[in-house]
Amino acid sequence: MSSSVKGLIFDVYGTLFDVHSVETKCDTLFKGKGKEISTLWHQKQIEYSFLRQLMGQYKPFSEITLQSLKYALNQLDISYSKEEITILMETYKELTPYTEVEDALQKLAHKKLIVFSNGSRDMLEPLIENSPIARFLDMTINVDDIKQYKPTPASYTHALNKLNLKREEILFLSSNGWDISGAKSFGFQTSWINRTRSPIEEVDQKLHYIYQDLNGILALV
């Protein structure tokens, strides 16, 4: 890693934590439907955050997550109770970190380590505090304060303003191609953690680094 990089900003959902670890609980409640629910639920989370951003109708990510879950169940023609909704919403506070994350963060601990997420404070804080990675993190940043979702420039500006660093001193890491595209456009150094082996987004962005998981970053240290 370039010696100019002083801080690493990590996205949370899909980058550090497996959003599809909710699939097991979904399948327990709605047998045989876990994968479908998990996939559509996450897809609608992203769509609704983009849609609300474009409409200028911000809602905290916890509300978006709830609305996305209800949409997914309705789309799949699944009847549900209020209790089942509550159970599934609670699983987002207990997501499983990817297997290499704890060890990688420990090895990167000589750098400033920050997480920055579209997730609302009421979702992020319990998730991180109850995980084994909390002790490695210097700061948690979310978009509640400015009500601007990534990948808007205002959201990345908010994160930058929280740190006493220049944008070129920051390496931004995300598993989401749209997030990496936004961060690269903003001026951060970027590393796409391409866990799903997806193609590069066709938005005229030449990425700095691409790895399948966080272990790739260790080669830059």
C-alpha positions as CSV (number, residue, x, y, z in Angstrom):
1,M,0.0,0.0,0.0
2,S,1.3,3.5,-0.8
3,S,2.8,5.2,2.2
4,S,0.5,8.1,1.4
5,V,-2.5,6.1,2.5
6,K,-3.1,6.9,6.2
7,G,-6.7,5.8,6.5
8,L,-8.9,3.0,5.2
9,I,-12.7,3.5,4.9
10,F,-14.7,0.3,4.7
11,D,-18.3,-0.1,3.5
12,V,-20.2,-2.4,5.9
13,Y,-22.9,-4.4,4.2
14,G,-21.5,-6.9,1.8
15,T,-17.9,-5.7,2.4
16,L,-17.3,-6.6,6.1
17,F,-20.6,-8.4,6.8
18,D,-22.5,-10.9,4.8
19,V,-25.9,-9.5,4.1
20,H,-27.1,-12.9,3.0
21,S,-26.4,-14.5,6.4
22,V,-30.1,-13.5,6.9
23,E,-31.0,-16.3,4.5
24,T,-30.9,-19.0,7.3
25,K,-33.4,-17.1,9.4
26,C,-35.6,-16.4,6.4
27,D,-35.6,-20.1,5.6
28,T,-36.5,-21.0,9.1
29,L,-39.5,-18.8,9.1
30,F,-40.5,-19.4,5.4
31,K,-39.2,-22.8,4.5
32,G,-37.7,-23.1,1.1
33,K,-37.9,-19.3,0.5
34,G,-34.8,-18.1,2.3
35,K,-32.6,-17.4,-0.7
36,E,-35.3,-15.7,-2.7
37,I,-36.3,-13.5,0.2
38,S,-32.7,-12.6,1.0
39,T,-31.8,-11.7,-2.6
40,L,-34.9,-9.6,-3.3
41,W,-34.7,-7.9,0.1
42,H,-31.2,-6.7,-0.5
43,Q,-31.9,-5.7,-4.1
44,K,-34.8,-3.5,-2.9
45,Q,-32.7,-1.9,-0.1
46,I,-30.3,-0.5,-2.7
47,E,-33.1,0.4,-5.1
48,Y,-35.1,2.2,-2.4
49,S,-32.1,4.2,-1.2
50,F,-31.4,5.3,-4.7
51,L,-35.1,6.1,-5.3
52,R,-35.5,8.1,-2.2
53,Q,-32.3,10.0,-2.9
54,L,-33.5,11.0,-6.3
55,M,-37.0,11.9,-5.0
56,G,-35.5,14.0,-2.2
57,Q,-37.4,11.9,0.3
58,Y,-34.8,10.6,2.7
59,K,-35.7,7.9,5.2
60,P,-33.3,6.2,7.6
61,F,-31.9,2.9,6.3
62,S,-33.7,1.0,9.0
63,E,-37.0,2.2,7.5
64,I,-35.8,1.4,4.0
65,T,-34.8,-2.1,5.2
66,L,-38.3,-2.7,6.7
67,Q,-40.0,-1.4,3.5
68,S,-37.8,-3.6,1.3
69,L,-38.5,-6.7,3.4
70,K,-42.2,-6.1,3.1
71,Y,-41.9,-5.6,-0.6
72,A,-39.9,-8.8,-1.0
73,L,-42.4,-10.9,1.0
74,N,-45.4,-9.4,-0.9
75,Q,-43.6,-9.9,-4.3
76,L,-43.1,-13.6,-3.4
77,D,-46.7,-13.9,-2.3
78,I,-45.7,-14.8,1.3
79,S,-48.0,-14.1,4.2
80,Y,-46.3,-12.8,7.3
81,S,-47.0,-11.6,10.8
82,K,-45.7,-8.6,12.7
83,E,-43.6,-10.9,14.9
84,E,-41.9,-12.5,11.9
85,I,-41.1,-9.1,10.5
86,T,-39.5,-8.1,13.8
87,I,-37.5,-11.3,13.9
88,L,-36.1,-10.7,10.5
89,M,-35.3,-7.1,11.1
90,E,-33.3,-8.1,14.2
91,T,-31.1,-10.4,12.1
92,Y,-29.6,-7.3,10.5
93,K,-28.0,-6.5,13.9
94,E,-26.5,-10.0,13.9
95,L,-25.0,-10.4,10.4
96,T,-21.9,-12.6,10.1
97,P,-18.6,-11.1,9.2
98,Y,-16.8,-12.7,6.3
99,T,-14.3,-15.2,7.4
100,E,-11.1,-13.2,6.7
101,V,-12.3,-9.9,8.0
102,E,-11.2,-10.1,11.7
103,D,-7.7,-11.3,10.8
104,A,-7.3,-8.7,8.0
105,L,-8.4,-5.8,10.2
106,Q,-6.0,-6.9,12.9
107,K,-3.1,-6.8,10.4
108,L,-4.2,-3.4,9.2
109,A,-4.6,-1.9,12.7
110,H,-1.5,0.3,12.3
111,K,-3.6,2.4,9.8
112,K,-6.6,4.5,10.7
113,L,-9.6,2.2,10.2
114,I,-13.1,3.7,9.6
115,V,-16.4,2.2,8.5
116,F,-18.8,4.4,6.5
117,S,-22.2,3.0,5.6
118,N,-25.6,4.0,4.3
119,G,-26.9,2.0,7.3
120,S,-28.6,4.0,10.0
121,R,-27.2,4.4,13.4
122,D,-29.8,2.2,15.0
123,M,-28.7,-0.7,12.7
124,L,-24.9,-0.1,12.6
125,E,-24.1,0.4,16.2
126,P,-25.5,-2.9,17.6
127,L,-24.1,-4.8,14.6
128,I,-20.6,-3.5,15.1
129,E,-20.5,-3.4,18.9
130,N,-21.6,-7.1,19.0
131,S,-19.1,-8.2,16.5
132,P,-15.4,-9.3,17.0
133,I,-14.2,-6.4,14.8
134,A,-15.3,-3.5,16.9
135,R,-11.9,-3.3,18.7
136,F,-10.1,-2.6,15.5
137,L,-12.2,0.4,14.3
138,D,-11.4,4.0,15.0
139,M,-14.6,5.5,13.8
140,T,-18.1,4.6,12.5
141,I,-19.7,7.1,10.1
142,N,-23.2,6.9,8.7
143,V,-25.3,9.2,6.6
144,D,-28.0,10.0,9.2
145,D,-26.6,13.5,10.0
146,I,-26.7,14.8,6.4
147,K,-29.5,12.6,4.9
148,Q,-27.5,12.0,1.7
149,Y,-27.0,8.4,0.6
150,K,-23.9,7.1,-1.1
151,P,-22.9,7.4,-3.9
152,T,-23.7,11.2,-3.8
153,P,-20.6,13.4,-3.6
154,A,-22.2,15.0,-0.5
155,S,-22.1,11.7,1.3
156,Y,-18.3,11.1,0.6
157,T,-17.7,14.8,1.6
158,H,-19.4,14.1,4.9
159,A,-17.0,11.2,5.5
160,L,-14.0,13.2,4.5
161,N,-14.9,16.0,6.8
162,K,-15.0,13.6,9.7
163,L,-11.4,12.7,9.2
164,N,-8.3,14.9,9.5
165,L,-7.0,13.5,6.2
166,K,-6.8,14.6,2.6
167,R,-8.9,12.6,0.1
168,E,-5.8,11.2,-1.6
169,E,-4.6,9.8,1.8
170,I,-7.7,7.6,2.0
171,L,-8.2,4.1,0.6
172,F,-11.9,3.4,0.2
173,L,-13.0,-0.2,0.1
174,S,-16.4,-1.6,-0.9
175,S,-17.9,-4.7,-2.4
176,N,-20.5,-2.6,-4.2
177,G,-19.5,-1.5,-7.7
178,W,-21.8,1.5,-7.5
179,D,-20.1,2.6,-4.2
180,I,-16.6,2.2,-5.6
181,S,-17.6,4.2,-8.7
182,G,-18.9,7.0,-6.5
183,A,-15.8,7.0,-4.3
184,K,-13.4,6.9,-7.3
185,S,-15.3,9.8,-8.9
186,F,-15.0,11.7,-5.6
187,G,-11.3,11.4,-5.6
188,F,-10.6,8.6,-3.1
189,Q,-8.1,5.8,-3.8
190,T,-10.3,2.8,-4.2
191,S,-10.2,-1.0,-3.8
192,W,-13.1,-3.0,-5.0
193,I,-13.7,-6.1,-2.9
194,N,-15.3,-8.1,-5.7
195,R,-16.7,-11.0,-3.7
196,T,-19.1,-12.0,-6.4
197,R,-16.7,-11.8,-9.3
198,S,-18.9,-9.3,-11.0
199,P,-17.9,-7.3,-14.1
200,I,-16.6,-3.8,-13.7
201,E,-19.4,-1.2,-13.9
202,E,-19.5,0.5,-17.3
203,V,-19.4,4.1,-16.0
204,D,-16.0,5.2,-17.3
205,Q,-14.1,4.6,-14.0
206,K,-10.7,3.1,-14.0
207,L,-10.4,1.4,-10.6
208,H,-7.2,1.5,-8.6
209,Y,-7.3,-2.0,-7.1
210,I,-9.6,-5.1,-7.3
211,Y,-9.5,-8.1,-4.9
212,Q,-11.8,-10.9,-4.2
213,D,-11.6,-10.4,-0.4
214,L,-9.7,-8.3,2.2
215,N,-6.7,-10.5,2.1
216,G,-5.7,-8.8,-1.2
217,I,-5.2,-5.5,0.7
218,L,-2.5,-7.1,2.9
219,A,-0.3,-7.4,-0.1
220,L,-0.3,-3.6,-0.4
221,V,0.9,-3.0,3.2
